[in-house]
């Protein structure tokens, strides 16, 4: 199809691939992807699978994995074509995802993407801050018998992460990605060990409720959230020394250098958690699987690992919206007063949102079963924006830029003259030039994303409309104060039909969080 400039089967880098003077290698790029992808979403997969039922849940999980992998590839291919075509994208680019929208659709779409990236990533970062605060609360209670109000812990997390947000771009905080990937991987291993320990007892009496249609739609948001984060991928690729390796590592599956291994690695991790939780705990598993683990040191070590993961991932997740706003305000690329002020305002805006809605997310309501199913709706609405960024926009970008590339090459146009004569591909041209197999695959991804995202969003809004939200932290502070508060109930969500079955034979009173006698 005349796309030798897009990838090459003979030259690993391709004939015109751009190479940066500085940048991260494919190994660090792999670590960034694992660090961002595997973590907060995985601990809610067992609940999502239980809500849908085993067979439909596994089908949906695998489809999300395959389609997310393919759309990630499409973003890589799109960015490589753009770097080959427009030299300005070979230098520092603060908003590669937005530029994809501009080159394929137009200026208005670029502005819309900038807004959506800010909404998606800021919402994601808020969830991570609250997860970190909640896990920190659990750890302080378990190890030091300290019971600190969630609101104060949100501020503590903010103070701890704030300095790291001043680092320029992903290539400058690869250590955070290393900690994030390592901690999430260790957490999964420990969860699997805990599942194996509890299985002989808990699996004998693992109740399974009838699949609920409303919960099934909500589960779609959890699965997409677990494989999302595509808004960050072009930023990581742009910061690589050889951006072409980000795509060749996927296309050349035999080499298995980068992205494809990460996604299949994450898929294996997710399947272990989801299927293991389904068979061992059944419908007794909560929004998060961690409280169901009955070995206390494993449970708390997993909490610690997840806390480390989400704290370090906050820095990665905040990078795209920070780059967007800095580009809009023309902030210099060096550290200075403007960078400090812009990044501080953005980050503390995230903390302010967390203080406004201090109790939501998949692991923030481990005890109050009457509230947790409602508050999770906010988490799914955030995931609904990820559907757009993960499953809907990448196919549109790729089909358009691929068609443009074919037309340009057929017309023998020169790269440095692309801007004055630039014309975006029409739908008719896309349908005429794109091979039918590629069209069919992208159509399947788009239909899957649009239908699933729409149903998940509608369900989330219905649930949210009926929710009872906790008062904002600052409102509590000025009206009745924010004293330290303790909770002396058990920390284990015991298994069995009545949630009172303990693997060690301990008395469920004082050990199980919600025994039903």
C-alpha positions in Angstrom: 0.0 0.0 0.0 3.0 2.3 -0.2 3.5 2.5 3.5 7.2 1.6 3.8 7.7 4.8 5.7 5.3 3.6 8.4 7.0 0.4 9.2 9.7 -1.8 7.7 10.1 -5.6 7.9 13.8 -5.4 6.8 15.0 -2.3 8.7 14.1 -2.2 12.3 14.0 1.5 12.4 12.5 2.1 9.0 14.1 4.2 6.3 13.1 7.6 7.6 12.5 7.0 11.3 13.3 9.8 13.6 15.9 9.3 16.3 16.1 11.8 19.3 19.4 12.9 20.7 18.2 12.0 24.2 15.3 9.8 25.4 14.3 6.7 27.2 14.8 3.2 25.7 12.2 0.6 25.0 12.8 -1.1 28.3 12.0 2.1 30.3 9.1 2.7 27.9 7.8 -0.8 28.8 8.1 -0.1 32.5 6.1 3.1 32.0 3.3 1.2 30.3 3.1 -1.5 32.9 3.4 1.1 35.7 0.4 3.1 34.4 -1.7 0.2 33.2 -1.4 -2.5 35.9 -2.5 -1.3 39.3 -5.6 0.4 40.6 -8.0 -1.1 38.1 -7.0 -4.7 38.7 -8.2 -4.9 42.3 -11.8 -4.4 41.2 -11.8 -7.0 38.4 -13.0 -9.9 40.6 -16.1 -7.9 41.5 -16.7 -6.9 37.9 -16.4 -10.5 36.8 -18.8 -11.6 39.5 -21.3 -9.0 38.4 -21.3 -10.1 34.8 -20.9 -13.9 35.2 -17.9 -16.0 34.4 -18.2 -16.6 30.7 -19.5 -13.2 29.5 -17.1 -11.5 31.9 -14.1 -13.3 30.5 -15.2 -12.6 27.0 -15.5 -8.9 27.8 -12.2 -8.8 29.6 -10.4 -10.5 26.7 -12.1 -8.2 24.1 -11.0 -5.1 26.2 -7.5 -6.5 26.2 -7.3 -7.2 22.5 -9.0 -4.0 21.4 -7.0 -1.8 23.8 -3.8 -3.4 22.5 -4.8 -2.7 18.9 -5.8 0.9 19.5 -2.5 1.4 21.4 -0.8 0.2 18.2 -2.8 2.6 16.1 -1.7 5.5 18.2 1.9 4.4 17.8 1.5 4.1 14.0 -0.2 7.5 13.8 2.5 9.3 15.7 5.2 7.7 13.6 3.6 8.8 10.4 3.3 12.3 11.8 6.9 12.5 12.8 7.9 11.3 9.4 5.6 13.8 7.7 6.0 16.9 9.8 9.5 17.7 11.2 8.2 19.9 14.0 6.9 16.8 15.8 10.5 15.5 16.1 11.3 18.2 18.6 9.7 18.6 22.0 5.9 18.2 21.7 3.8 18.8 24.8 0.5 17.5 23.4 1.0 14.6 20.9 -2.5 13.2 21.4 -4.1 16.6 20.6 -1.8 17.1 17.5 -3.1 13.7 16.2 -6.6 15.1 16.5 -5.6 18.3 14.7 -3.9 16.5 11.8 -6.7 14.1 11.2 -9.9 16.1 12.0 -9.1 19.7 12.7 -8.5 22.5 15.2 -11.7 22.2 17.0 -11.1 18.6 17.7 -7.6 19.4 19.0 -9.2 21.8 21.5 -11.8 19.2 22.4 -9.1 16.6 22.9 -7.1 19.0 25.2 -10.2 19.4 27.3 -10.9 15.6 27.4 -7.4 14.8 28.3 -7.5 17.2 31.2 -10.8 15.8 32.4 -9.8 12.2 32.0 -6.3 12.4 33.5 -7.3 14.8 36.3 -10.1 12.5 37.2 -7.8 9.5 37.1 -5.3 11.3 39.3 -8.0 12.2 41.8 -9.0 8.5 42.0 -5.3 7.6 42.6 -4.9 10.2 45.3 -8.0 8.9 47.1 -6.8 5.3 46.8 -3.4 6.3 48.2 -5.0 8.1 51.1 -7.3 5.2 51.9 -4.5 2.6 51.7 -2.4 4.8 53.9 -5.2 5.0 56.4 -5.4 1.2 56.5 -1.6 0.8 56.8 -1.4 3.3 59.7 -4.2 1.6 61.5 -2.7 -1.9 61.0 1.0 -1.2 61.8 0.8 1.8 64.2 -2.8 1.7 65.5 -3.3 5.3 64.2 -6.7 6.3 62.9 -6.4 9.5 60.9 -9.2 11.2 59.1 -9.3 10.5 55.3 -9.2 14.3 54.7 -5.9 14.8 56.5 -4.4 11.9 54.6 -5.4 13.4 51.3 -3.4 16.5 52.2 -0.4 14.3 53.3 -0.4 12.4 50.0 -0.6 15.8 48.2 2.4 17.1 50.1 4.4 14.0 49.4 3.7 13.9 45.6 3.8 17.6 44.9 7.6 18.0 44.4 7.7 15.1 41.9 5.2 16.9 39.6 7.9 19.5 38.9 9.9 17.0 36.8 9.8 18.0 33.1 8.6 14.9 31.3 8.4 11.1 31.5 12.1 10.7 30.6 13.0 12.6 33.8 10.9 10.5 36.2 11.5 6.9 34.9 12.3 5.9 38.6 8.6 6.6 39.4 7.6 4.2 36.6 10.0 1.6 37.9 8.5 1.7 41.4 5.0 1.8 40.0 5.5 -1.3 37.8 7.4 -3.2 40.4 5.0 -2.6 43.2 1.9 -3.5 41.1 3.6 -6.8 39.9 4.5 -7.7 43.5 1.0 -6.9 44.6 -0.5 -9.3 42.0 1.9 -12.1 43.0 0.9 -11.7 46.7 -2.8 -11.7 45.8 -2.4 -14.9 43.9 -0.5 -16.4 46.9 -3.4 -15.2 49.2 -5.9 -16.7 46.8 -4.1 -20.1 46.9 -4.1 -20.0 50.7 -7.8 -19.2 51.0 -9.0 -21.5 48.2 -9.3 -24.8 50.1 -11.7 -23.4 52.6 -13.4 -20.4 50.8 -14.0 -22.1 47.4 -16.0 -24.8 49.1 -18.7 -22.2 49.9 -18.3 -19.5 47.3 -21.8 -18.1 46.6 -22.6 -16.7 43.2 -25.4 -14.3 42.7 -27.4 -14.1 39.5 -25.7 -11.7 37.0 -27.2 -8.2 37.3 -27.7 -6.2 34.1 -27.0 -2.9 35.7 -23.8 -4.2 37.4 -22.8 -5.7 34.1 -22.9 -2.4 32.3 -20.9 -0.9 35.2 -18.3 -3.7 34.8 -17.6 -2.5 31.3 -16.2 0.7 32.8 -14.0 -1.2 35.2 -12.5 -3.4 32.4 -11.8 -0.3 30.2 -10.3 1.5 33.1 -8.0 -1.4 33.8 -6.6 -1.3 30.2 -6.9 2.5 29.7 -4.3 5.2 29.9 -3.9 5.7 26.1 -3.8 9.5 26.5 -0.3 9.0 28.0 1.1 6.6 25.4 2.0 9.2 22.7 3.8 11.2 25.4 5.9 8.2 26.4 6.6 7.3 22.7 7.6 10.9 22.0 10.2 10.8 24.8 11.9 7.7 23.5 15.3 7.9 21.9 13.9 5.8 19.0 10.2 6.4 18.9 9.9 3.7 16.1 10.8 1.0 18.6 7.6 1.7 20.4 5.7 0.4 17.4 8.1 -2.2 16.1 8.1 -3.9 19.5 4.4 -4.6 18.9 4.4 -5.2 15.1 7.3 -7.6 15.2 5.7 -9.9 17.8 8.6 -12.4 17.6 11.0 -9.8 19.0 8.4 -9.0 21.8 10.3 -5.9 22.8 7.8 -3.6 24.3 4.1 -2.9 24.2 2.7 -6.3 23.2 4.4 -8.1 26.0 3.2 -5.5 28.4 -0.4 -5.8 27.4 -0.3 -9.6 27.5 1.6 -9.5 30.7 -1.1 -7.2 32.2 -3.8 -9.4 30.8 -2.3 -12.5 32.5 -2.1 -10.6 35.7 -5.7 -9.4 35.4 -7.0 -12.9 34.6 -5.3 -14.3 37.7 -7.0 -11.8 39.9 -10.4 -11.8 38.2 -10.8 -15.6 37.8 -9.2 -16.4 41.1 -11.4 -14.1 43.0 -14.5 -15.4 41.2 -13.9 -19.0 42.1 -12.4 -18.5 45.6 -14.6 -15.8 47.1 -17.6 -15.6 44.7 -20.1 -12.8 45.3 -18.6 -12.1 48.8 -15.7 -10.3 47.1 -16.2 -6.5 47.5 -15.3 -3.7 45.1 -11.7 -4.5 45.9 -10.3 -8.0 46.4 -7.7 -6.9 49.0 -10.0 -7.1 52.1 -11.0 -10.7 51.2 -7.4 -12.0 51.7 -7.3 -13.7 55.1 -3.5 -13.7 55.6 -3.1 -10.3 57.4 0.5 -9.7 56.4 -0.2 -10.4 52.7 -3.3 -8.2 52.8 -1.4 -5.3 54.3 1.7 -5.8 52.1 -0.6 -5.7 49.0 -2.2 -2.5 50.5 1.4 -1.1 50.8 2.3 -2.1 47.2 -0.9 -0.6 45.8 -0.2 2.6 47.8 3.3 2.8 46.3 1.9 2.1 42.9 -0.8 4.8 42.9 1.4 7.4 44.5 4.1 7.0 41.8 1.5 6.7 39.1 0.0 10.0 40.0 3.1 11.7 38.6 2.8 9.8 35.3 -0.9 10.5 34.9 -0.5 14.2 35.6 2.0 14.7 32.8 -0.4 15.0 29.8 -2.7 17.7 31.3 0.3 19.5 32.7 1.9 19.5 29.2 -1.4 20.7 27.7 -1.8 23.6 30.0 1.8 24.7 29.7 1.6 24.7 25.9 -1.6 26.8 26.1 0.1 29.3 28.5 3.4 29.2 26.6 5.3 28.2 29.7 9.1 27.9 29.1 10.6 24.4 28.9 13.0 25.1 31.7 12.1 25.2 35.4 11.0 28.6 36.6 8.3 30.5 38.4 5.7 30.0 35.7 6.2 26.2 35.7 6.1 26.0 39.4 2.9 28.1 39.6 1.1 26.3 36.7 1.9 22.8 38.0 1.2 23.7 41.6 -2.3 25.0 40.7 -3.1 22.0 38.6 -2.0 19.5 41.2 -3.6 21.2 44.1 -6.8 21.4 42.0 -6.7 17.6 42.0 -6.3 17.6 45.7 -9.2 20.0 46.1 -11.4 17.7 44.1 -10.3 14.9 46.4 -11.2 17.0 49.4 -14.6 17.8 47.9 -15.5 14.1 47.3 -13.3 12.3 49.8 -15.1 8.9 49.7 -15.5 7.2 46.3 -13.7 4.6 44.2 -13.4 0.9 44.2 -11.5 0.5 47.5 -12.7 3.5 49.4 -15.8 1.9 50.8 -14.6 -1.5 52.1 -17.1 -1.6 55.0 -20.3 0.4 54.2 -22.0 -2.0 51.8 -25.1 0.3 51.6 -23.0 3.1 50.1 -20.3 1.4 48.0 -22.4 0.4 45.1 -23.5 4.0 44.6 -20.3 5.8 45.1 -18.5 3.5 42.6 -20.6 5.2 39.9 -18.3 8.2 39.9 -15.4 5.9 39.2 -17.3 4.5 36.2 -18.1 7.9 34.8 -14.4 8.7 34.9 -13.8 5.4 33.1 -16.4 6.4 30.5 -14.2 9.2 29.4 -11.4 6.6 29.0 -13.6 4.7 26.6 -13.5 7.7 24.3 -9.7 8.1 24.6 -9.0 4.3 24.4 -11.4 2.7 22.0 -13.1 5.4 19.9 -10.6 8.1 18.9 -7.5 6.0 18.1 -9.2 4.1 15.2 -10.5 7.5 13.8 -7.0 9.0 14.0 -5.3 6.0 12.4 -7.7 5.5 9.6 -7.6 9.2 8.7 -3.8 9.5 8.9 -3.2 6.2 7.1 -5.4 7.4 4.2 -3.6 10.7 4.1 -0.3 9.0 3.9 -1.4 6.8 1.0 -2.7 9.8 -0.9 0.5 11.8 -0.2 2.8 9.0 -1.3 0.8 8.3 -4.4 1.0 12.0 -5.3 4.7 12.2 -4.6 4.3 15.1 -2.2 7.2 16.3 -0.2 7.1 16.3 3.6 8.3 19.9 4.0 5.4 21.1 1.9 2.7 19.2 3.8 1.4 22.2 5.8 0.5 24.5 2.9 -1.3 21.8 0.9 -2.6 19.8 3.8 -6.0 18.2 3.2 -7.6 15.8 5.6 -9.0 12.6 4.4 -12.7 12.4 3.8 -14.9 9.5 4.9 -15.3 8.5 1.2 -11.5 8.4 0.7 -11.1 6.3 3.9 -13.6 3.8 2.8 -12.1 3.6 -0.7 -8.5 3.3 0.2 -8.5 1.3 3.5 -8.4 -2.5 3.0 -11.7 -4.1 4.0 -10.1 -6.2 6.8 -8.7 -3.1 8.5 -12.0 -1.3 8.1 -13.9 -4.3 9.6 -11.6 -4.5 12.6 -11.8 -0.8 13.3 -15.6 -0.9 12.9 -15.8 -3.7 15.5 -13.6 -1.6 17.9 -15.8 1.5 17.4 -19.1 -0.3 17.8 -17.7 -2.1 20.9 -16.5 1.2 22.4 -19.6 3.3 21.5 -22.2 0.8 22.7 -20.3 -0.2 25.8 -19.3 3.3 26.7 -22.8 4.7 26.3 -24.5 2.0 28.4 -21.8 2.3 31.1 -22.2 6.1 31.2 -26.0 6.0 31.4 -25.8 3.3 34.1 -23.3 5.4 36.1 -25.4 8.5 35.9 -28.5 6.6 37.1 -26.5 5.2 40.1 -24.9 8.6 40.8 -28.3 10.3 40.9 -29.4 8.0 43.7 -26.2 8.3 45.7 -25.6 9.8 49.1 -22.3 11.7 49.1 -20.2 12.6 52.1 -19.8 16.3 52.8 -16.6 17.9 51.5 -13.7 18.0 53.9 -13.6 21.8 54.1 -17.3 21.9 54.8 -16.9 19.5 57.6 -13.9 21.4 58.9 -15.8 24.8 59.1 -19.1 23.3 60.4 -18.2 20.5 62.9 -14.4 20.1 62.6 -12.4 17.1 61.5 -11.3 15.0 64.5 -9.3 11.9 64.1 -11.7 8.9 63.9 -11.2 5.2 64.5 -13.0 2.1 63.3 -12.7 -1.0 65.5 -14.5 -3.5 63.3 -12.7 -6.3 61.6 -10.6 -5.6 58.5 -11.2 -9.0 56.7 -14.1 -9.5 54.3 -14.7 -13.1 55.2 -15.9 -15.6 52.7 -18.8 -18.0 52.7 -22.5 -17.5 52.2 -22.9 -15.6 55.5 -19.5 -13.8 55.2 -18.3 -15.4 58.5 -16.1 -18.2 57.3 -12.5 -17.9 58.4 -9.6 -20.0 56.9 -7.7 -20.1 60.2 -10.8 -21.0 62.3 -10.8 -17.7 64.2 -13.9 -16.3 65.8 -15.5 -14.1 63.0 -16.6 -11.6 65.6 -14.0 -8.9 65.6 -12.2 -10.5 62.7 -14.7 -10.3 59.9 -15.8 -6.9 58.7 -19.4 -7.7 57.9 -20.4 -11.2 59.3 -24.1 -12.1 58.7 -25.4 -14.3 61.4 
